[in-house]
Amino acid sequence: MKRFQLLAAALAASLLAMPALAHDGVHISNPYARVNGGQGATGAIFLQIENHADVDERLLEVKSDVAEKVELHTHSAGADGVMQMRAIEGGIAIPALQGHDLKRGGDHIMLMGLKSALKDGDVIPLTLIFEHAGEVQVEVPVDNARKPAAKGAMNHDAMAPAASN
């Protein structure tokens, strides 16, 4: 009887550990997009990245067929104190066993030159390319009505990309 109990306990412990193993590497949650206008217009994608690995990770690149150009962007204050968007060079670091939010008013994915008009409920296929995890496919719903999660987030709709140097 004791042998059976030990075996059952070992099996239960291994089954409980399985969900943790399923999330080794990166996990993407809460993706959504906002778009400004129709074909040729811009949009932005926001999401949460969790690094479940014990090594630092880096989001190097993003790809999608819905726009002419897809880039990692951030907001920063110019010399005059006005907030501007600019491309992120070198990717976004995600420390081991931590996360990084791509959010309005901060780091985000910029869609420039939309190839067609997108509306609420449409789904954008997105490929995130990580240094260690490789390619991660994400389906991103368009949700123009979603409000920023944090107080003080900037109004992304009023922002224009800063000129590239």
C-alpha positions as CSV (number, residue, x, y, z in Angstrom):
1,M,0.0,0.0,0.0
2,K,2.8,2.4,0.9
3,R,4.4,1.8,-2.5
4,F,1.2,2.7,-4.3
5,Q,0.9,5.9,-2.2
6,L,4.5,6.9,-3.1
7,L,3.9,6.2,-6.8
8,A,0.6,8.2,-6.7
9,A,2.4,11.1,-5.0
10,A,5.2,11.1,-7.5
11,L,2.8,11.0,-10.4
12,A,0.8,13.9,-8.9
13,A,3.9,15.9,-8.4
14,S,5.1,15.4,-12.0
15,L,1.6,16.4,-13.3
16,L,1.6,19.6,-11.2
17,A,5.1,20.5,-12.6
18,M,4.0,20.2,-16.2
19,P,2.3,23.6,-16.6
20,A,5.5,25.3,-15.4
21,L,7.5,23.4,-18.0
22,A,5.0,24.4,-20.7
23,H,5.9,28.1,-20.1
24,D,9.7,27.7,-20.2
25,G,11.0,30.5,-22.4
26,V,8.8,33.5,-23.2
27,H,5.0,33.8,-22.7
28,I,2.9,36.6,-24.4
29,S,-0.3,37.8,-22.9
30,N,-2.9,40.5,-23.3
31,P,-2.1,41.5,-26.9
32,Y,-4.2,44.2,-28.6
33,A,-3.8,46.8,-31.4
34,R,-5.1,50.3,-32.0
35,V,-5.2,51.7,-35.5
36,N,-5.5,55.3,-36.8
37,G,-7.3,55.4,-40.1
38,G,-7.4,53.1,-43.1
39,Q,-5.0,52.0,-45.7
40,G,-1.6,53.7,-45.5
41,A,-2.3,54.8,-41.9
42,T,-0.5,53.8,-38.7
43,G,-1.3,51.6,-35.7
44,A,0.4,50.3,-32.6
45,I,0.5,46.9,-30.8
46,F,0.7,46.5,-27.0
47,L,1.3,43.3,-25.1
48,Q,3.0,41.7,-22.1
49,I,6.1,39.6,-22.4
50,E,7.1,37.2,-19.6
51,N,10.5,35.6,-19.6
52,H,10.2,32.2,-17.7
53,A,13.8,31.2,-18.6
54,D,16.7,31.6,-16.3
55,V,18.7,33.6,-18.9
56,D,18.2,37.1,-20.1
57,E,16.2,37.4,-23.3
58,R,15.9,40.1,-25.9
59,L,13.1,41.0,-28.3
60,L,15.1,41.7,-31.5
61,E,12.6,42.2,-34.2
62,V,8.9,42.1,-35.1
63,K,7.2,41.2,-38.3
64,S,3.7,41.4,-39.8
65,D,2.3,41.4,-43.3
66,V,-0.4,44.0,-42.4
67,A,1.9,47.0,-42.7
68,E,4.8,48.2,-45.0
69,K,7.0,48.7,-41.9
70,V,6.8,47.2,-38.4
71,E,9.2,48.5,-35.7
72,L,9.9,48.4,-32.0
73,H,9.2,52.0,-30.8
74,T,9.4,53.9,-27.5
75,H,8.5,57.4,-26.2
76,S,11.2,59.8,-25.1
77,A,11.3,63.5,-24.2
78,G,13.0,65.7,-26.8
79,A,15.2,68.7,-25.9
80,D,12.1,70.8,-25.7
81,G,10.4,68.4,-23.3
82,V,7.9,67.3,-25.9
83,M,7.4,63.5,-26.0
84,Q,8.3,61.9,-29.3
85,M,8.2,58.3,-30.6
86,R,11.4,56.8,-32.0
87,A,12.6,53.4,-33.1
88,I,14.4,51.2,-30.6
89,E,17.9,50.2,-31.7
90,G,19.2,46.8,-30.5
91,G,15.9,45.4,-29.3
92,I,14.2,45.2,-25.9
93,A,15.8,43.4,-22.9
94,I,13.7,41.1,-20.8
95,P,15.7,40.0,-17.7
96,A,15.6,36.3,-16.7
97,L,12.4,35.4,-14.7
98,Q,10.9,38.9,-15.3
99,G,8.6,40.6,-17.7
100,H,8.3,43.7,-19.8
101,D,5.1,45.4,-20.9
102,L,4.7,47.0,-24.3
103,K,2.2,49.7,-23.4
104,R,0.8,53.0,-24.5
105,G,3.1,55.8,-23.5
106,G,6.1,53.4,-23.4
107,D,7.7,50.7,-25.5
108,H,5.4,49.4,-28.2
109,I,5.2,47.9,-31.7
110,M,4.6,50.5,-34.4
111,L,2.7,49.6,-37.6
112,M,3.4,52.1,-40.4
113,G,1.8,52.1,-43.8
114,L,-1.2,49.7,-43.2
115,K,-1.8,47.7,-46.3
116,S,-5.6,47.7,-45.7
117,A,-8.1,49.3,-43.3
118,L,-8.3,47.4,-40.0
119,K,-11.4,47.6,-37.8
120,D,-12.3,46.4,-34.3
121,G,-12.3,42.6,-34.1
122,D,-9.8,42.1,-37.0
123,V,-6.8,39.9,-36.0
124,I,-3.3,40.8,-36.9
125,P,-0.8,38.0,-37.3
126,L,2.5,39.0,-35.6
127,T,5.9,37.3,-35.4
128,L,8.1,38.3,-32.4
129,I,11.8,37.3,-32.9
130,F,13.7,36.7,-29.7
131,E,17.4,36.2,-29.2
132,H,17.0,32.8,-27.5
133,A,13.4,31.8,-27.9
134,G,13.4,32.4,-31.6
135,E,10.2,33.2,-33.4
136,V,6.9,33.4,-31.4
137,Q,3.6,33.8,-33.3
138,V,0.9,35.9,-31.8
139,E,-2.6,36.8,-33.0
140,V,-3.4,40.4,-32.0
141,P,-7.0,41.6,-32.0
142,V,-7.7,45.2,-33.0
143,D,-9.4,46.9,-30.1
144,N,-9.6,50.7,-30.5
145,A,-11.9,51.0,-27.5
146,R,-9.4,49.5,-25.0
147,K,-8.3,52.1,-22.4
148,P,-4.8,52.3,-21.0
149,A,-4.3,50.1,-18.0
150,A,-2.2,52.6,-16.0
151,K,-2.9,56.2,-15.0
152,G,-0.8,58.8,-16.7
153,A,-0.4,56.8,-19.9
154,M,0.0,59.0,-22.9
155,N,-2.6,59.4,-25.6
156,H,-1.0,57.3,-28.4
157,D,-3.5,58.7,-31.0
158,A,-2.1,62.2,-30.6
159,M,1.5,61.1,-31.2
160,A,3.4,61.3,-34.4
161,P,6.6,59.4,-35.1
162,A,9.8,61.4,-34.6
163,A,12.0,61.8,-37.7
164,S,14.7,59.1,-38.0
165,N,18.3,60.2,-37.8
